[in-house]
Amino acid sequence: MKFCHLNRCIYLLLLALISPQLLPQTANSQGQTPVYRTTTRLVVLDVVATDEKGTPVTGLKAQDFSIRENGQEQTLADFSFHQPSDVLETARSTSNILSNKPAYSGNSALNVILLDAINTDFSNHAYAQELLIKYLESNPKIQPTAVYALENNLRLLHDFTTDAKALRDALAHYKGIGVAHLATVDAAASPFSQRGTYRNVPQGRMAAFRGMTFLAQALAGYRGRKNLIWISEGFPLSLYPDTLMGDQALTIEDYSPIVEKIADDLMEAQVALYPISAAGVSKDDQFSAETAMSSMAARTGGKTFFNRNDLDTGVRSSLDDGSIYYTLEYYPANRNWDNKFRHIKLKVDRPGVRLQYRDGYYANNPHTQYGLGTLADEFSKAMDINAPALTAIDFQAAVLPASAQTHNRLLVNVAIDPKTVAFERSSDGMEHAHINCVVWAYPHKGDAIRSEATYDAALKQDQYQQLMKSYFPCQRQLELKPGTYTLRIGVLDRTSNLIGTLSTPAEVR
């Protein structure tokens, strides 16, 4: 598709969707049933099946499984088996057309290695990084794998690739942030310290919360299972309330709701957590942190690797463990969306088979929205220049340089994939969608220049069906001074609260 074709397509669709006179208010309930319904929830369950030796079990059929949700039998809607195969790479963005679509697709799991630099003792972090580099130097055959570092913010070191050497080079050039949370100099120097330099501190807690939230959003657009291999000394959010004494007052801090929120975000994005201790065999007291990580691993269908010095074995086992799996899908028999947690129990009619899968989900009401302040804050974080690209909402974009035709303004045309947008049919018989489309231009120094718009679409059935074959359009203009910028383009679906983002450089002359 050429640049001018995309612009013309967006322009025509923009007129058709936004012009009030082209949106009749007469009801029309005829036509095909829309492909998306927020009142119907499909539960996707990725299952790893192994024998007593840990070897993957293949050949299981749909009829071999039975699913219960809070004790109630469920009817299987779909069943599939996944194993490593040829990986397809999506065409990269051209100089004119940008896209945030996931780069890889295949029949196995994707992998993300997260090197935790903020919740790990500096020496242990360096040791873990060195072992990871040595493992990648062996040039193992891997499924698409990305590497991130968790500092004060989440930092992408290398995007998904099957090139182990490229990942090795990215890690070799990475310099951690160093120790920033020692209690005292004496504690750091003492050979009798029982807690090392690791601390359950607000800085690490917030970094972990933001990092996990962004990873869940960034991976949500990739189909299938994702294995998150988290190399850290421990999760800085304890499952047990902390009791603090200060200013003659007793304060109890309970972080379990945040742990629940992160686990649910990961489960919704089909992410299984594989925590690997960067401390190896250690005398340090990290029971609380490791307990929280173990709980999250079990809830999301992953495994833990603690008190071991063979970190490379943990990484290899995590990559192999999630590469062969089954996917079971069902529509819950209980349609009462009460926002409560529902436990899933899965059984297989085959002796000696062990199953790993997420242990449930929150039955969130599809019509319950975030508070405006909370949603705006989440979107603002996603638009940060250092945040990873989010793929829950797919779109393409074209940037037209400032010229006389654009009235000396930078023009950004965005074509949103409507199949990733949550449309709802209202009582008027029309399909409604609510989209925020924004472009932030970050200069080399100073605050971002913003251009934002809200689109509320109301489509008759024939318009809706036609849109499903094309794009949902958005166009933004920016008046910028000469210079070099980084554009952050974002789309927020206010019905589903899903987000899509991408970044691209731009120069204004």
C-alpha positions as CSV (number, residue, x, y, z in Angstrom):
1,M,0.0,0.0,0.0
2,K,1.5,3.3,-1.0
3,F,1.6,6.4,1.2
4,C,-1.0,8.4,-0.9
5,H,-3.4,5.4,-0.9
6,L,-3.4,5.2,2.8
7,N,-3.9,8.9,3.2
8,R,-6.8,8.9,0.8
9,C,-8.4,5.9,2.5
10,I,-8.1,7.5,5.9
11,Y,-9.5,10.8,4.6
12,L,-12.6,9.2,3.0
13,L,-13.3,7.1,6.0
14,L,-12.8,10.0,8.3
15,L,-15.5,11.9,6.4
16,A,-17.9,8.9,6.5
17,L,-17.4,8.2,10.2
18,I,-17.3,11.7,11.7
19,S,-19.7,13.8,9.5
20,P,-23.0,13.9,11.4
21,Q,-25.1,14.0,8.3
22,L,-23.6,10.7,7.2
23,L,-24.5,9.0,10.4
24,P,-28.3,8.5,10.4
25,Q,-29.9,8.0,13.8
26,T,-32.6,5.6,12.6
27,A,-32.3,2.1,14.1
28,N,-31.3,-0.8,12.0
29,S,-30.9,-4.1,13.8
30,Q,-30.6,-6.2,10.6
31,G,-27.3,-7.7,9.3
32,Q,-24.8,-10.1,10.6
33,T,-24.0,-10.6,14.2
34,P,-20.9,-8.6,15.1
35,V,-17.8,-10.6,15.7
36,Y,-17.1,-8.9,19.1
37,R,-19.3,-8.8,22.1
38,T,-18.2,-7.3,25.4
39,T,-21.0,-9.2,27.1
40,T,-19.5,-12.5,26.1
41,R,-16.3,-13.6,27.6
42,L,-14.1,-16.3,26.1
43,V,-11.7,-17.8,28.7
44,V,-8.4,-18.9,27.1
45,L,-6.5,-21.5,29.1
46,D,-2.9,-22.5,28.0
47,V,-1.9,-25.8,29.5
48,V,1.6,-27.4,29.7
49,A,1.3,-31.2,30.1
50,T,4.4,-33.2,31.3
51,D,5.0,-36.7,32.6
52,E,6.7,-37.6,35.9
53,K,10.2,-36.9,34.3
54,G,9.1,-33.5,33.1
55,T,9.0,-34.5,29.4
56,P,6.2,-32.9,27.4
57,V,3.1,-35.1,26.8
58,T,1.8,-34.9,23.3
59,G,-1.2,-36.6,21.6
60,L,-3.8,-35.5,24.1
61,K,-7.3,-34.8,22.6
62,A,-10.1,-32.4,23.6
63,Q,-12.1,-35.3,25.1
64,D,-9.2,-36.1,27.5
65,F,-9.8,-32.8,29.4
66,S,-12.5,-31.7,31.7
67,I,-12.8,-28.1,33.0
68,R,-14.6,-26.9,36.2
69,E,-15.0,-23.3,37.2
70,N,-15.8,-22.8,40.9
71,G,-16.9,-26.5,40.8
72,Q,-19.2,-26.1,37.8
73,E,-18.6,-28.1,34.7
74,Q,-17.7,-26.1,31.5
75,T,-18.2,-26.9,27.9
76,L,-15.1,-26.7,25.7
77,A,-15.5,-24.3,22.8
78,D,-12.1,-24.8,21.1
79,F,-9.0,-26.9,21.4
80,S,-5.5,-26.7,19.8
81,F,-2.0,-28.0,20.2
82,H,1.2,-26.0,19.9
83,Q,4.8,-26.9,19.4
84,P,7.9,-25.3,17.9
85,S,7.6,-24.8,14.2
86,D,8.6,-22.4,11.5
87,V,8.3,-18.8,12.7
88,L,6.8,-16.2,10.4
89,E,8.1,-12.6,10.6
90,T,5.7,-9.7,9.9
91,A,6.9,-7.3,7.2
92,R,8.7,-4.4,8.9
93,S,7.5,-0.8,8.7
94,T,8.6,1.0,5.6
95,S,9.8,4.6,5.6
96,N,6.3,5.8,4.9
97,I,4.0,3.3,6.6
98,L,4.5,2.5,10.3
99,S,2.9,-0.3,12.2
100,N,2.7,-1.6,15.8
101,K,1.6,-5.1,14.7
102,P,3.4,-7.9,16.5
103,A,6.6,-8.8,14.6
104,Y,6.4,-12.6,14.9
105,S,3.8,-15.3,14.7
106,G,4.2,-19.1,15.0
107,N,2.8,-22.2,16.6
108,S,4.8,-22.0,19.8
109,A,5.3,-19.7,22.8
110,L,7.1,-16.4,22.7
111,N,9.7,-15.7,25.3
112,V,10.6,-12.5,27.3
113,I,13.7,-12.4,29.5
114,L,13.5,-9.7,32.2
115,L,16.7,-8.8,33.9
116,D,15.8,-7.1,37.2
117,A,18.4,-4.5,38.0
118,I,16.4,-2.6,40.7
119,N,15.3,-5.5,43.0
120,T,18.6,-7.4,42.9
121,D,21.9,-7.1,44.7
122,F,24.4,-5.5,42.4
123,S,26.9,-8.4,42.5
124,N,24.1,-11.0,42.0
125,H,22.8,-9.0,39.1
126,A,26.2,-8.9,37.5
127,Y,26.6,-12.7,38.1
128,A,23.2,-13.4,36.5
129,Q,23.9,-11.2,33.5
130,E,27.2,-13.0,32.9
131,L,25.7,-16.5,33.1
132,L,22.9,-15.4,30.7
133,I,25.5,-14.1,28.2
134,K,27.4,-17.4,28.4
135,Y,24.2,-19.3,27.8
136,L,23.4,-17.3,24.7
137,E,27.0,-17.6,23.5
138,S,26.3,-21.3,23.0
139,N,23.9,-20.2,20.2
140,P,20.9,-22.2,21.3
141,K,18.0,-22.6,18.9
142,I,15.2,-20.4,20.4
143,Q,11.7,-19.3,19.6
144,P,11.3,-15.5,19.2
145,T,12.7,-13.9,22.4
146,A,12.9,-10.4,23.7
147,V,15.1,-9.0,26.5
148,Y,14.1,-6.2,28.9
149,A,15.8,-4.7,31.9
150,L,13.8,-3.5,34.9
151,E,15.3,-0.3,36.3
152,N,13.3,2.7,37.5
153,N,11.4,2.2,34.3
154,L,11.1,-0.8,31.9
155,R,13.9,-0.7,29.3
156,L,13.9,-2.7,26.1
157,L,17.3,-4.1,25.4
158,H,16.3,-6.1,22.2
159,D,13.0,-6.8,20.6
160,F,11.8,-10.2,19.6
161,T,14.3,-12.2,17.5
162,T,15.4,-15.8,16.9
163,D,19.1,-14.7,16.7
164,A,20.7,-15.7,20.0
165,K,23.9,-13.8,19.2
166,A,21.9,-10.5,18.8
167,L,20.4,-11.0,22.3
168,R,23.9,-11.9,23.6
169,D,25.4,-8.6,22.2
170,A,22.5,-6.6,23.6
171,L,23.1,-8.0,27.1
172,A,26.9,-7.6,26.8
173,H,26.5,-3.9,26.2
174,Y,24.0,-3.4,29.0
175,K,25.3,-1.6,32.1
176,G,23.0,-1.9,35.2
177,I,22.0,1.0,37.3
178,G,24.1,-0.1,40.3
179,V,23.1,-0.3,43.9
180,A,20.6,2.4,44.9
181,H,18.8,1.0,47.9
182,L,21.3,0.0,50.7
183,A,20.2,0.7,54.2
184,T,23.6,1.7,55.4
185,V,27.2,1.5,54.3
186,D,28.0,-0.8,57.2
187,A,25.2,-3.1,56.1
188,A,26.7,-3.4,52.6
189,A,30.2,-4.1,54.0
190,S,29.1,-6.6,56.7
191,P,29.8,-10.2,56.0
192,F,27.1,-11.1,58.6
193,S,24.3,-9.3,56.7
194,Q,21.3,-11.6,56.4
195,R,19.4,-9.6,53.8
196,G,22.1,-8.5,51.3
197,T,21.5,-5.3,49.5
198,Y,18.0,-6.3,48.4
199,R,15.2,-4.4,50.0
200,N,11.4,-4.3,49.7
201,V,11.4,-0.5,49.1
202,P,8.9,1.8,47.4
203,Q,11.2,2.5,44.5
204,G,11.5,-1.2,43.6
205,R,7.8,-1.8,44.2
206,M,6.6,0.9,41.9
207,A,9.2,-0.1,39.2
208,A,8.0,-3.7,39.3
209,F,4.3,-2.7,39.2
210,R,4.8,-0.4,36.2
211,G,7.1,-2.9,34.5
212,M,4.6,-5.8,34.8
213,T,1.7,-3.6,33.8
214,F,3.5,-2.5,30.6
215,L,4.7,-6.0,29.8
216,A,1.2,-7.3,30.1
217,Q,-0.1,-4.6,27.7
218,A,2.8,-4.9,25.3
219,L,2.4,-8.7,25.0
220,A,-1.4,-8.7,24.9
221,G,-1.5,-8.2,21.2
222,Y,0.6,-11.4,20.5
223,R,-1.5,-14.5,20.1
224,G,-0.8,-17.6,22.2
225,R,1.3,-18.2,25.3
226,K,4.1,-15.9,26.4
227,N,6.8,-17.1,28.9
228,L,8.1,-14.3,31.1
229,I,11.5,-15.3,32.5
230,W,12.1,-13.0,35.4
231,I,15.7,-13.0,36.7
232,S,15.5,-11.3,40.1
233,E,16.1,-11.8,43.8
234,G,12.5,-11.5,44.6
235,F,9.2,-9.8,44.0
236,P,9.2,-6.6,46.1
237,L,5.5,-6.9,46.9
238,S,4.9,-9.2,49.8
239,L,1.8,-11.3,50.1
240,Y,1.8,-10.7,53.8
241,P,1.1,-7.2,55.3
242,D,4.2,-5.3,56.5
243,T,4.0,-3.7,59.9
244,L,5.9,-0.5,60.2
245,M,6.6,1.7,63.3
246,G,7.2,5.4,62.9
247,D,6.3,8.6,64.8
248,Q,4.7,6.5,67.6
249,A,2.2,5.1,65.1
250,L,1.8,1.6,63.9
251,T,1.3,1.3,60.1
252,I,0.2,-1.8,58.2
253,E,0.9,-1.9,54.5
254,D,-1.0,-4.6,52.6
255,Y,0.3,-5.1,49.0
256,S,-1.7,-8.3,48.2
257,P,-4.3,-6.4,46.1
258,I,-1.4,-5.1,43.9
259,V,0.0,-8.6,43.5
260,E,-3.5,-9.8,42.6
261,K,-3.8,-7.0,40.0
262,I,-0.5,-7.9,38.4
263,A,-1.2,-11.6,38.3
264,D,-4.6,-11.0,36.7
265,D,-3.1,-8.6,34.0
266,L,-0.5,-11.3,33.2
267,M,-3.1,-14.1,33.0
268,E,-5.4,-12.0,30.8
269,A,-2.4,-11.5,28.4
270,Q,-1.7,-15.2,28.4
271,V,1.7,-14.6,30.1
272,A,3.1,-17.4,32.3
273,L,5.7,-16.2,34.9
274,Y,9.0,-18.1,35.4
275,P,10.9,-16.4,38.2
276,I,14.6,-17.4,38.5
277,S,16.6,-16.3,41.5
278,A,19.6,-14.2,40.7
279,A,21.0,-14.9,44.1
280,G,21.5,-18.6,43.5
281,V,22.1,-20.6,46.7
282,S,22.1,-17.9,49.4
283,K,21.9,-17.4,53.1
284,D,20.0,-14.2,52.7
285,D,16.5,-14.0,54.1
286,Q,14.2,-13.5,51.1
287,F,11.3,-15.7,52.1
288,S,8.6,-13.1,51.7
289,A,9.7,-11.9,48.3
290,E,10.2,-15.4,46.9
291,T,6.9,-16.5,48.3
292,A,5.1,-13.8,46.3
293,M,7.0,-14.8,43.1
294,S,6.1,-18.5,43.7
295,S,2.5,-17.6,44.1
296,M,2.4,-15.6,40.9
297,A,4.2,-18.3,39.0
298,A,1.7,-20.9,40.2
299,R,-1.3,-18.7,39.4
300,T,-0.1,-17.9,35.9
301,G,0.9,-21.4,34.9
302,G,4.7,-21.0,35.2
303,K,7.5,-22.4,37.5
304,T,10.0,-21.1,39.9
305,F,13.8,-21.7,40.1
306,F,15.2,-20.7,43.5
307,N,18.2,-21.7,45.5
308,R,20.2,-23.0,42.5
309,N,23.5,-21.8,41.1
310,D,22.7,-23.0,37.5
311,L,20.9,-20.0,36.3
312,D,21.4,-21.0,32.7
313,T,19.7,-24.3,33.4
314,G,16.7,-22.3,34.7
315,V,16.5,-20.2,31.6
316,R,16.8,-23.2,29.3
317,S,14.2,-25.1,31.3
318,S,11.8,-22.1,31.2
319,L,12.2,-21.7,27.5
320,D,11.6,-25.4,26.9
321,D,8.8,-25.8,29.4
322,G,6.5,-23.4,27.7
323,S,7.3,-24.3,24.1
324,I,4.9,-27.2,23.8
325,Y,1.4,-26.6,25.1
326,Y,-2.3,-27.0,24.6
327,T,-4.9,-24.2,24.4
328,L,-8.4,-24.8,25.7
329,E,-11.2,-22.2,25.3
330,Y,-14.6,-22.0,26.8
331,Y,-17.5,-19.5,27.5
332,P,-18.3,-19.5,31.2
333,A,-21.6,-21.0,32.1
334,N,-22.0,-18.4,34.8
335,R,-22.7,-15.1,33.0
336,N,-23.0,-13.1,36.2
337,W,-20.0,-10.7,36.0
338,D,-19.6,-9.9,39.7
339,N,-15.9,-8.9,39.6
340,K,-15.0,-11.9,41.8
341,F,-12.2,-14.4,41.3
342,R,-13.2,-17.7,39.8
343,H,-11.0,-20.8,40.3
344,I,-10.3,-23.1,37.4
345,K,-9.7,-26.8,37.9
346,L,-8.5,-28.9,35.0
347,K,-8.3,-32.7,34.9
348,V,-6.9,-35.0,32.2
349,D,-8.0,-38.6,31.6
350,R,-4.4,-39.9,31.3
351,P,-2.5,-41.3,34.3
352,G,0.8,-39.8,35.3
353,V,0.2,-36.5,33.5
354,R,1.0,-33.2,35.3
355,L,-0.7,-30.0,34.2
356,Q,0.5,-26.4,34.5
357,Y,-2.1,-23.7,33.9
358,R,-3.4,-20.5,35.3
359,D,-5.6,-21.0,38.3
360,G,-8.4,-18.7,37.4
361,Y,-9.5,-15.2,36.5
362,Y,-11.5,-12.2,37.7
363,A,-15.1,-12.1,36.3
364,N,-14.8,-8.3,35.7
365,N,-18.0,-6.7,34.5
366,P,-17.5,-5.8,30.9
367,H,-19.5,-2.6,31.4
368,T,-17.4,-1.5,34.4
369,Q,-15.0,1.2,33.3
370,Y,-11.9,2.5,34.9
371,G,-12.3,5.8,36.7
372,L,-11.5,8.6,34.2
373,G,-8.5,9.6,36.3
374,T,-7.1,6.1,36.5
375,L,-7.6,5.4,32.8
376,A,-6.0,8.7,31.8
377,D,-3.0,8.0,34.1
378,E,-2.5,4.5,32.5
379,F,-2.7,6.0,29.0
380,S,-0.3,8.8,30.0
381,K,2.2,6.2,31.2
382,A,1.8,4.2,28.0
383,M,2.6,7.4,26.0
384,D,6.0,7.9,27.8
385,I,8.9,8.1,25.4
386,N,10.7,5.2,27.2
387,A,7.7,2.9,27.4
388,P,7.6,-0.2,25.2
389,A,5.3,-0.3,22.2
390,L,1.9,-1.7,23.1
391,T,0.1,-4.0,20.7
392,A,-3.4,-4.6,22.1
393,I,-4.8,-2.2,19.5
394,D,-3.3,-2.7,16.0
395,F,-2.8,0.3,13.8
396,Q,-0.8,1.7,10.9
397,A,0.4,5.3,10.7
398,A,1.8,7.6,8.0
399,V,3.7,10.9,8.8
400,L,3.4,13.7,6.2
401,P,6.1,16.4,6.6
402,A,5.0,20.0,7.1
403,S,4.4,21.7,3.8
404,A,2.3,24.4,2.1
405,Q,-0.4,21.7,1.5
406,T,-0.5,20.9,5.3
407,H,-0.4,24.6,6.2
408,N,3.1,24.0,7.6
409,R,1.9,21.5,10.1
410,L,3.2,17.9,10.6
411,L,0.3,15.6,9.6
412,V,-0.1,12.1,11.2
413,N,-2.7,9.8,9.7
414,V,-3.6,6.7,11.7
415,A,-5.5,3.7,10.4
416,I,-6.8,1.5,13.3
417,D,-7.6,-2.1,12.7
418,P,-11.3,-2.3,13.6
419,K,-11.1,-5.9,14.5
420,T,-9.1,-5.0,17.6
421,V,-11.6,-2.4,18.7
422,A,-14.5,-3.2,21.0
423,F,-17.8,-2.3,19.3
424,E,-21.1,-2.6,21.2
425,R,-24.6,-2.7,19.7
426,S,-26.9,-0.4,21.6
427,S,-30.7,-0.3,21.8
428,D,-30.7,1.9,18.8
429,G,-29.4,-1.0,16.7
430,M,-26.2,0.7,15.9
431,E,-22.6,-0.3,16.6
432,H,-20.8,2.1,19.0
433,A,-17.1,2.5,19.6
434,H,-15.2,5.1,21.7
435,I,-11.6,5.8,20.7
436,N,-8.9,8.2,21.9
437,C,-6.2,8.9,19.2
438,V,-3.2,11.0,20.3
439,V,0.2,12.0,19.0
440,W,2.9,13.4,21.3
441,A,6.0,15.0,19.9
442,Y,9.0,14.8,22.2
443,P,11.7,17.4,21.4
444,H,15.4,16.8,22.3
445,K,14.8,18.9,25.4
446,G,11.6,20.1,27.1
447,D,8.0,18.8,27.4
448,A,6.1,16.9,24.8
449,I,3.8,18.8,22.3
450,R,0.5,17.0,22.3
451,S,-2.3,16.6,19.8
452,E,-5.3,14.6,21.0
453,A,-8.8,13.7,19.8
454,T,-11.8,11.6,20.8
455,Y,-13.9,9.7,18.3
456,D,-17.4,8.3,19.2
457,A,-18.5,6.2,16.3
458,A,-22.1,5.1,15.7
459,L,-22.5,2.9,12.7
460,K,-25.4,1.1,11.1
461,Q,-24.9,-2.5,10.3
462,D,-23.9,-2.1,6.7
463,Q,-21.4,0.7,7.7
464,Y,-20.1,-1.6,10.4
465,Q,-19.6,-4.5,8.1
466,Q,-17.9,-2.3,5.5
467,L,-15.6,-0.8,8.2
468,M,-14.5,-4.3,9.3
469,K,-12.9,-4.7,5.8
470,S,-11.0,-1.5,6.1
471,Y,-9.7,0.9,8.8
472,F,-11.0,3.1,11.6
473,P,-9.4,6.5,10.8
474,C,-7.8,9.2,12.9
475,Q,-5.8,12.3,11.8
476,R,-3.8,14.6,14.0
477,Q,-1.8,17.8,13.2
478,L,1.2,19.2,15.0
479,E,2.6,22.7,14.8
480,L,6.3,22.2,15.6
481,K,9.4,24.3,15.5
482,P,12.4,23.2,13.4
483,G,14.3,20.4,15.0
484,T,14.4,16.6,15.7
485,Y,11.6,14.9,17.5
486,T,10.4,11.5,18.6
487,L,6.7,11.0,17.9
488,R,4.7,8.7,20.2
489,I,1.5,7.7,18.6
490,G,-1.2,6.1,20.7
491,V,-4.7,4.7,20.5
492,L,-6.9,4.0,23.5
493,D,-10.2,2.0,23.2
494,R,-12.3,3.4,26.0
495,T,-14.7,0.5,25.9
496,S,-12.1,-2.3,26.5
497,N,-9.4,-0.1,28.0
498,L,-6.9,-1.6,25.6
499,I,-4.0,0.5,24.2
500,G,-1.8,0.5,21.2
501,T,1.3,2.6,20.8
502,L,4.4,3.1,18.7
503,S,7.4,5.6,18.4
504,T,9.1,7.0,15.4
505,P,11.6,9.8,14.8
506,A,10.6,12.9,12.9
507,E,12.5,15.9,11.7
508,V,11.0,19.3,11.1
509,R,12.9,21.8,8.9
